[in-house]
Amino acid sequence: MKETGNADSQIFFVSGGTQANLLVISHLLKPYESVIAADTGHIEVHETGAIENSGHKINLIPNREGKINIEGIQAIVDAHYRQSYGKTSYGLHFTMYRIGQHLQQSRTHGNLKLLQIK
């Protein structure tokens, strides 16, 4: 498919959006990674636990007019880092500046996955 810039790419049809989301999420995310979505998002409201059944948590953000915002994402990241990765072996916490550096490094090396599934 020349439109993708990858001549070896292929298209596969599945029976519906839930199955498409499940295939993409279960193959793109590592077992310990999760999805961030609006609390009214299709992935939460209509997919009846399909994503979480695959082992990936859906972190919900209260929506504003159906959209999530950076403050909501930041709250999820803060809570996650406080609970686990934010603490070092010595019990210290990363600052938001340091977390930002990690995010930038991940973007630079292609380790950060951001995608929108409708």
C-alpha positions as CSV (number, residue, x, y, z in Angstrom):
1,M,0.0,0.0,0.0
2,K,1.8,3.1,-1.2
3,E,-0.5,5.4,0.9
4,T,1.2,4.1,4.1
5,G,4.7,4.4,2.8
6,N,5.2,0.7,3.5
7,A,4.8,-1.6,0.4
8,D,4.6,-4.6,2.7
9,S,1.6,-3.3,4.8
10,Q,-1.7,-5.2,4.6
11,I,-5.3,-4.5,5.6
12,F,-7.2,-7.0,7.7
13,F,-11.0,-6.7,8.3
14,V,-12.5,-7.8,11.6
15,S,-16.1,-8.1,12.6
16,G,-16.4,-4.8,14.5
17,G,-14.8,-1.9,16.3
18,T,-14.4,-3.7,19.6
19,Q,-12.4,-6.5,18.0
20,A,-10.3,-3.9,16.1
21,N,-9.6,-2.0,19.3
22,L,-8.8,-5.3,21.1
23,L,-6.4,-6.4,18.4
24,V,-4.6,-3.1,18.2
25,I,-4.3,-2.6,22.0
26,S,-3.3,-6.1,22.8
27,H,-0.5,-6.1,20.1
28,L,0.8,-2.5,20.6
29,L,0.9,-2.4,24.4
30,K,3.2,-4.3,26.7
31,P,1.4,-6.4,29.3
32,Y,2.0,-3.8,32.0
33,E,0.9,-0.8,29.9
34,S,-2.6,0.8,30.0
35,V,-5.0,2.9,28.0
36,I,-6.1,6.5,29.0
37,A,-9.6,7.3,27.9
38,A,-12.5,9.7,28.6
39,D,-14.9,8.4,31.1
40,T,-17.6,8.6,28.4
41,G,-15.4,7.0,25.7
42,H,-16.6,4.1,23.6
43,I,-13.8,1.9,24.9
44,E,-15.2,2.3,28.4
45,V,-18.9,2.5,27.9
46,H,-19.6,0.0,25.1
47,E,-16.8,-2.5,25.0
48,T,-18.0,-4.5,28.0
49,G,-14.6,-5.2,29.5
50,A,-13.0,-6.6,26.4
51,I,-9.9,-4.5,26.8
52,E,-9.5,-5.1,30.5
53,N,-10.1,-8.8,29.9
54,S,-6.9,-8.8,27.9
55,G,-5.0,-7.5,31.0
56,H,-4.8,-3.9,30.0
57,K,-6.3,-1.4,32.5
58,I,-8.3,1.5,31.2
59,N,-7.5,4.7,33.1
60,L,-10.5,7.0,33.0
61,I,-10.4,10.8,32.9
62,P,-13.5,13.0,33.4
63,N,-14.4,14.5,30.1
64,R,-15.1,18.0,29.1
65,E,-17.4,18.0,26.1
66,G,-16.3,14.5,25.3
67,K,-12.6,15.3,25.3
68,I,-9.7,14.6,27.7
69,N,-7.2,17.2,28.7
70,I,-3.6,17.4,29.7
71,E,-4.5,17.9,33.4
72,G,-6.4,14.7,33.4
73,I,-3.5,12.8,31.7
74,Q,-1.1,14.4,34.2
75,A,-3.3,13.2,37.2
76,I,-3.1,9.6,35.8
77,V,0.6,9.8,35.3
78,D,1.1,11.4,38.8
79,A,-1.0,8.6,40.5
80,H,0.9,5.9,38.6
81,Y,4.3,7.3,39.4
82,R,3.4,7.8,43.1
83,Q,2.2,4.2,43.3
84,S,5.1,2.5,41.5
85,Y,7.7,4.0,39.2
86,G,7.9,7.4,40.9
87,K,9.6,5.9,43.8
88,T,13.2,4.9,43.5
89,S,14.9,2.1,45.4
90,Y,15.6,4.6,48.1
91,G,12.0,5.7,48.5
92,L,12.6,9.0,46.6
93,H,10.1,10.4,44.1
94,F,10.9,11.7,40.6
95,T,10.0,15.3,40.0
96,M,7.6,16.2,37.2
97,Y,10.7,17.7,35.4
98,R,12.4,14.3,35.5
99,I,9.3,12.5,34.4
100,G,9.1,15.0,31.5
101,Q,12.7,14.1,30.6
102,H,11.8,10.4,30.5
103,L,8.8,11.2,28.3
104,Q,10.9,13.2,25.9
105,Q,13.6,10.5,25.7
106,S,10.8,7.9,25.0
107,R,9.5,10.1,22.2
108,T,13.0,10.5,20.8
109,H,13.6,6.7,20.7
110,G,10.1,5.8,19.6
111,N,9.1,4.1,22.8
112,L,6.0,6.3,23.6
113,K,2.8,5.2,22.0
114,L,0.0,7.7,21.6
115,L,-2.9,6.8,19.4
116,Q,-6.6,7.6,19.2
117,I,-9.0,4.8,18.6
118,K,-12.5,5.9,17.6
